[in-house]
Amino acid sequence: MGWLTRSRQVDGGAEDKRPMDSEKKIRIPEGLWIKCSLCRQIVYRKEVEKAGKVCPKCNYHFPITVEERICQLSDPGSFEEFSQNVESVDPLEFTDSVRYTDRLKAAQKKTGLSDAIRIGECSIVGKPAVLGVFSFGFMGGSMGSVVGEKVVRAAERALEKRVPLVLVTSSGGARMQEGIFSLMQMARTSAAISRLHQASIPFFSVLTDPTFGGVTASFAMLGDIILAEPRSLIGFAGPRVIEQTIKQQLPEGFQRAEFLLSHGFLDMVVERGRLKETLSQLMCIFSSSGPSCKSLPVGGEGRE
């Protein structure tokens, strides 16, 4: 019998039933490890989730869902959503390769949201507030009529209750499928924020990666305090569009949160794990809660 066909013999001729080395496989459960988009390292998923979806190796802030953001910022069980059933229509009967109504249905099915923002009343470390959170997963977090309407309603509720307004943005800008109806929301939301300013109601704007276009050019940059997560990309037009337009190389880190902070466009860059505490401290500072509350130091990296 040729050596290629002979069975392995052990212990006096008994056939070895053990699997060959090439047949040995180690099964690793799917989704146990994830790859960081910044440092490209493979990291343990549970470790990332424990850190609030932040890479333990390079501090990269992974995108998170609206629900995760609400859980991170509001006290447990305190968030009470309102205006959740407001949905967009198709005023222009817009069609490119896909009808706008079909895009809306697909986004609603994907995210479970009626549109690209959720608003509600909540408490943040025991302090009442109105909170609005954008979903980039819903058509790029674009601002159409419904998003603009909800931002206005959130501002009006904050004015009515005389509590701070907190908006967490993640958006590609105005929603082109609604044309001028979308662009109108820039003026409407800015006017609503102006009414808060006139009534001395604080508005805290939290910018996350990415925040662009008509959202940046309207209410997002009108906060009494403007905060951002580390390395968030923030601007009006994207860096590639700017480079192609001006035919020049942009500075390193251009439009990142740290770059904007150093040039006076932001007040603070705050890591996700300290954001809730920082908002609570800011709410104390802007309130008349007494000397002990006002003396609290504000966390995060601020301007000198």
N, C-alpha and C positions, 0 to 999 in steps of 0.2 A: 504494500500500500504506500503510495507516495506521501511525502511529509506534508503536502498541502491538504490532504484529505484525512489524515490521522487525527483521532480524538486525543485530547490531552489526558495522560494517565497519571494518577497519584495514588499513593498508599496501596501498592501492590496491584496495580492494574485497574482500579476503580476509575470510572470516567468522571472527569472534573466537570461538575455542573455549574461552577461559578461563571458569571458573565465575563466576557473579555473586557479589557479596559476601554475599548472603543465603544462598548455598549453602555458604559456607565454614564448616566446623565444626572446633573443636579438641576432640579426644578425650582425656579425662583418665581414666586407669585408675581403676576403682572401688576404694575403700578406701585411697586414697593419703593422704587427709586425714581427720581426725576433729574433731568439735566437743567442746570441753571442757564438762563439765556445770556447772562453777562460773563461769568467766569468759566462757563462751559464745564464745570465740575459736576460729577454725579453725586447727588446728595440724597439722604434718606428722607422719604416723603414725610414721615411722622415728625421728624425733627423740624422740617420746614413748616408744617402746619402748627406745631407747638409754638413756633416763633411768630405766628400771625402771617404766614405765607411770606417769610423773609429768609433769604439764603443765609445759612449760618457761616458760610465761608467768605462771601464778598458783600453781604448786606443788600443784595439786590431784592427789590420789592416786587414779588410776583403779582400779576393782576388777580383781583379777587371779585367775587360776585357782590351784587347789591345786598343780598341777605347776610353775607359774611361781614360786609362793611357796617351794616346796621347793628349786628351783634357786637362788633368790636367797639362801636362808639356809644351806643345807648345802654342804659341799665337793663338788666334782664327783665323781659316781659313788659317794658315800659313803652315800647313803640306802638303807637296806634295810627295806622295809615288812614288817610282820607283822600277823596277824589281818585280812588283807584280804578274806577270804571270809565274814566274819560278816555276815549279812543279817537285816533286820527281818521279823517275821511280823505277822499281823493278830489280836492277842489279843482285840480287842473286836468284830471283824468290822464295822469302822467303814465307814459309807457316808453321804455327803452327796449331792452331785450325781455324784460319781465314787467308786468303791470305793478304799479305801486301798491295796490290792494293786496296782491299776492305776496309782495315783499313784507308787508305788514303782518300778514297771517303767518308767514314763515318765522319772522322775528318773535312774534308772540308765542308761537309753539316752542321755539328754541329756548327762550328765556323765562317763559311763564309770566311775563309782564305785559301790561296793556300798552306801554310805551317806554321810552328810554329813561324814565325817572320815577322814583317812588318818593312820596312826601308823607310826613306824619308828625304827630306830636310825640315827644319822648322826654326822658330825663337823662342827663349826663352827669354822673356822680352826684345824683340827687337834685340837680338843678334843671328846671323845666326849660325846654327849647323846642323849636320846630326844626326838623331835620329833613333834608332832601339829598338823595343819593342817585347819581347817574349810573346807567348800565352801558358800558361800551359795547357789550355784546348785542345790544338792540340797535341795529343799523348804525354802528359806530358811535352810539351815544349822541346822534345828531339831534339838533334842536328844531323841531317843527312846531306846529300850532299847539299841540297838546303839551309838549315839554314847556313851551313858553307860558301857557295857561297855568300849569302846575307850579312853576316858579313864582308866578304872580300870586296864586292862591296861597302858597307857602308864606310869602312875604305879608300878605293880608292877614293870615292867621297869626303870624308873629306880632303884627301891629295890634290886632284885636286883643291878644292875650298879654301883650307887652312882655314878650320873652325873646331871647336871642334867636336869630335865624342862622342855621349852619347848612351850607350847601357844599357837597362833595362832588366835584366835576370830573368827568372823563369823557371827552367828546371830540369828534372830528370837525365840529362846527355846525353851520346851518344845514338843514335838510333840503337838498336841491329839488327833490320831488314835489315840494310845496311852493317853490318859487318865492314870490314876494310875500306870501303868507308866512313863510318861515323867517324872512328877513325882518318882517314887522315885529317879531318877538324880541329882537335886540332892543328896540325902543321901549316896548312894553315892560320887559323885565328891568331895564335900567330905570324906568319911571317908578316901578314898584319899590326898588331898592332906595331910590331917592326919598320916597315917602317914609321909609324906615329911618333914614338919616335925619330927616326933619323932625321926627318924633323921638330922636335919641335912643332908638332901639338898635342894639349892636348886630352887625352882620359879619359872620366869619366865613370867609371863602377858603375852601380847602381844594387845592389843585393837585390832581393825580395824573399819572402817565396814561395817555396823552391828553392835553387840553388845548384845543386849537380853534381857529376860525371865529365864527360869530359868537361863540360862547366866551372866548377870551376877550373879544372886542366889545363885550357888553357887561353883564352882571358879574362875571367871574373875577374881573379886576377892579370891582367897586367895593370890595370888602373893607370894613374898618380895620381888620387885620387880615392879611392875605398869607395863607400858609401853603406849603407844598411838601409832598413826600420826596425823599432823596432821589435824585437823578430823573425826576419827572420831566418829560419833554413838553414845553409850554411855548406857545407862540400864536401867530396869526397864520401865516403861510409856513409850510414845512421847509426845513433846511435845504433839501435838494431843489425845491422850486426857487428858493432865494439864490442859491449858487448859480443855477441856470439863467436867472434873470440878470444878476449883476456881474456874472462872469468872473467871480472872485472866490477864493478859498475862504471859508468862514473860520473864525477862531475855534480852537479846540473847546469842546463842551458847550458850544453855542446853543442857546435855547434850553439847556438843562437847568433844573431848579437852582443849582449852586451858582451858575453863571448869572441868572436873573437876580438872585439875592445880592451878589456882589455889585450889580449895576442898579440896585435900588428898586427893582420891580416887585420884589417880595419882601415881606416882613420877617418870615421865619421859614426854615426848612426843618421839618420835624419827622423823626422816624415813626413808623406806624405804631410801634408798641407804646409810644409816649403821646400819641395824638389825643386820646381821650382825656388823659390827665392835663395836657396843655390846654385843651378847649375849656375844661372845667376851671382852670386857673384864670384864663382870659375872661370867662363869664364872671368870675369873682371881681376881677379888676374893673370891668365895665359896669358893675352893679354898685348898689349902695349898701353892701352887706356888712360893712364895718371894717375897722382897721385890720383885724386879724386876717380877714379874707384878702384884703387888698395888698397885704404885705407878702403874699405868696409869690415865690419866684416863678417865672414862666420858663417851662422846659423847652429844649430844642435850641437850635442854632439860629441866633437872630443877628440883626445888624448892630454893629458897634455904635 
